[in-house]
Amino acid sequence: MEIDMDEMIFYIAKITGIHFILVASVLDAEEMFLQSKGLLEGGR
């Protein structure tokens, strides 16, 4: 089975790109959650 390197690189870039976006959005959500939690606790 022959693997086309360009196709392989594109495929990996697509997967890691999607993965990177998911990780970034999860970190964003976590940061926002912690900030709002801190604001709620600080407001007491």
C-alpha positions as CSV (number, residue, x, y, z in Angstrom):
1,M,0.0,0.0,0.0
2,E,1.5,3.3,-1.1
3,I,0.9,6.4,1.1
4,D,0.9,9.8,-0.6
5,M,2.9,12.1,1.8
6,D,1.0,15.2,0.8
7,E,-2.3,13.5,1.6
8,M,-0.9,12.2,4.8
9,I,0.3,15.6,6.0
10,F,-3.0,17.2,5.0
11,Y,-4.9,14.5,6.9
12,I,-2.7,14.9,10.1
13,A,-2.9,18.7,9.9
14,K,-6.7,18.4,9.6
15,I,-7.0,16.2,12.7
16,T,-4.5,18.2,14.8
17,G,-6.1,21.4,13.7
18,I,-9.5,20.2,14.8
19,H,-8.0,18.8,18.0
20,F,-6.2,22.2,18.7
21,I,-9.5,24.1,18.2
22,L,-11.3,21.7,20.6
23,V,-8.5,22.0,23.2
24,A,-8.4,25.8,22.9
25,S,-12.2,26.1,23.3
26,V,-12.2,23.8,26.3
27,L,-9.4,25.9,28.0
28,D,-11.3,29.1,27.2
29,A,-14.5,27.6,28.8
30,E,-12.6,26.5,31.8
31,E,-10.9,29.9,32.2
32,M,-14.3,31.7,31.9
33,F,-15.8,29.3,34.4
34,L,-13.1,29.8,37.0
35,Q,-13.3,33.6,36.5
36,S,-17.1,33.7,37.0
37,K,-16.7,31.3,40.0
38,G,-14.0,33.7,41.4
39,L,-16.3,36.7,40.9
40,L,-19.2,34.9,42.6
41,E,-17.1,33.9,45.6
42,G,-15.5,37.4,45.8
43,G,-18.9,39.0,45.7
44,R,-20.0,37.3,48.9
